[in-house]
Amino acid sequence: MIFKAVGDTRPYPDHGLTSTKDWSDVPPRLVRLDELVTTKRTLDLGALLADDSTFFGDLFAHVVDFEGTLYLEDGLHRALRAALHQRPTLHARVLVLD
C-alpha cells in the first residue's frame, strides 16, 4: 500500500492557507508516504506526467497534521511520482493544526 488511507475530503477545519505564498512560511520536512491520508480520490494524469508540474507551483507537497493524522492536501501527483520511483518519503510542508 502506498498511502495509509485514501480519502476524498478534508476532515480538518479551514486553515486559511490558500496560495503558495501562504504556504511558503511552513518549513518543509520529509514525510513517509505510508503515513499519509489523501484528501482526493482522483488524479489528473496530466499533472502526474507533466515535465513542468512544479514550474508554476510549490516544489513541496502540502500536508496538514490534524489530530495526529497527516493529510495530503496538495501534491498527490508528487507523492505518486515518488512512489513510482520507489522512494518511501516525500518532501512536504507540514502545517500542524491543534
Secondary structure in CASP SS format (residue, H / E / C, confidence):
PFRMAT SS
TARGET T0000
AUTHOR 0000-0000-0000
METHOD secondary structure of the structure
MODEL  1
M C 1.00
I C 1.00
F C 1.00
K C 1.00
A E 1.00
V E 1.00
G C 1.00
D C 1.00
T C 1.00
R C 1.00
P C 1.00
Y C 1.00
P C 1.00
D C 1.00
H C 1.00
G C 1.00
L C 1.00
T C 1.00
S C 1.00
T H 1.00
K H 1.00
D H 1.00
W H 1.00
S C 1.00
D C 1.00
V C 1.00
P C 1.00
P E 1.00
R E 1.00
L E 1.00
V E 1.00
R E 1.00
L H 1.00
D H 1.00
E H 1.00
L E 1.00
V E 1.00
T E 1.00
T C 1.00
K C 1.00
R C 1.00
T C 1.00
L C 1.00
D C 1.00
L H 1.00
G H 1.00
A H 1.00
L H 1.00
L H 1.00
A C 1.00
D C 1.00
D C 1.00
S C 1.00
T C 1.00
F C 1.00
F C 1.00
G C 1.00
D C 1.00
L C 1.00
F C 1.00
A E 1.00
H E 1.00
V E 1.00
V E 1.00
D E 1.00
F E 1.00
E C 1.00
G C 1.00
T E 1.00
L E 1.00
Y E 1.00
L E 1.00
E E 1.00
D E 1.00
G C 1.00
L H 1.00
H H 1.00
R H 1.00
A H 1.00
L H 1.00
R H 1.00
A H 1.00
A H 1.00
L H 1.00
H C 1.00
Q C 1.00
R C 1.00
P C 1.00
T E 1.00
L E 1.00
H E 1.00
A E 1.00
R E 1.00
V E 1.00
L E 1.00
V E 1.00
L E 1.00
D C 1.00
END
